[in-house]
Amino acid sequence: MTQSPATTPDIPVPANRPLVGVFWMLVTGACFIGVTALVKYMGPRLPSAEAAFLRYAMGLVFVLPILRSLLATPVSKRQWGLFGMRGFFHAGGVILWFYAMTRLPIAEVTAMNYLAPIYVTVGAAIFLGEKLAARRIVAVCLGLAGAAIILRPGFREVSTGHLAMLLAAVVFAGSYLLAKVLADEARPVMIVTMLSIFVTIGLAPFAFAVWITPTPQELLILAGVAFFATAGHFTMTLAFAAAPVTVTQPVTFLQLVWATILGVVVFAEPVDIWVVLGGAVILGSVTFITWREAMLKREVTPPAHATKF
């Protein structure tokens, strides 16, 4: 997991260094593919809630150096409520993502993860009052059509893994919308740190309810997941600082290509041309929406995988 995986911190206006931005986005894609590969390799022995909890608990080590300074920052009662609500949403998304990742081919999870920005666009119109122009409506419909191409209901069985991934994209979108609200009130580092803390807290009761003692190998794998997820969000921030998102966004399509190759070579998963086609349609829709928002000087739709855990 996707999100985020945590949402990417706000960054300065991008510089005009497209090649540097593309490079860091390629590194980001490699990190996120590393996350999915490790979770897939670990398998479904550990309950998804427990695996997600351990990943986030281990990830807290990356926020410890700044935790002391953040504790001195005043936080209003409303902000505590928003942090907690976002943590609840994101915790649910991470559980669903882990569940889907251990039951679906890597390429399918990667392709369906692109749906989160589509849902964010719709949610921004409903809850944040964003205008949903005709072209954005068409792009959203195309994104949903891409999901239908992947799932092909009526032509094959839609499994619980597919349903979990569909719902995960919705929940991650809710998490990102809450982050957009908080971005006007709190520092980016506070938003990211609070996400890590509240997701860990939110996952704890679900994890302990189904606890199975992890093996040393499983703990090592989850430590690797925490490392690659954190590194991926850091390099994504570097990419956005170097070039506009309209330059870096199309590069994320390569993650679907890498996921397909990884599934074939490492996990002996067959290539499903409908998954690749559907993923291309969804990402094309997201890229168009992002480009339109850049032209209109707005920033609502997150880059693909910004919502990833």
Buried (B, 14 or more C-beta within 10 A) or exposed (E): BBBBBBBBBBBEEBEEBBEBBBBBBBBBBBBBBBBBBBBBEBEBEBBBBBBBBBBBBBBBEBBEEEEEEBEEEEBEEEBEEBBBBBBBBBBBBBBBBBBBBBBBBBBBBBBBBBBBBBBBBBBBBEEEEBEEEEEBEEBBEBBBEBBEBBBBEEEEEEBEBBBBBBBBBBBBBBBBBBBBBBBEEBBBBBBBBBBBBBBBBBBBEBBEEEEEEBEEEBEEBBBBBBBBBBBBBBBBBBBBBBBBBBBBBBBBBBBBBBBBBBBBEEEEBEEBEBBBBBBBBBBBBBBBBBBBBBEEEEEBBBBBBBBBB
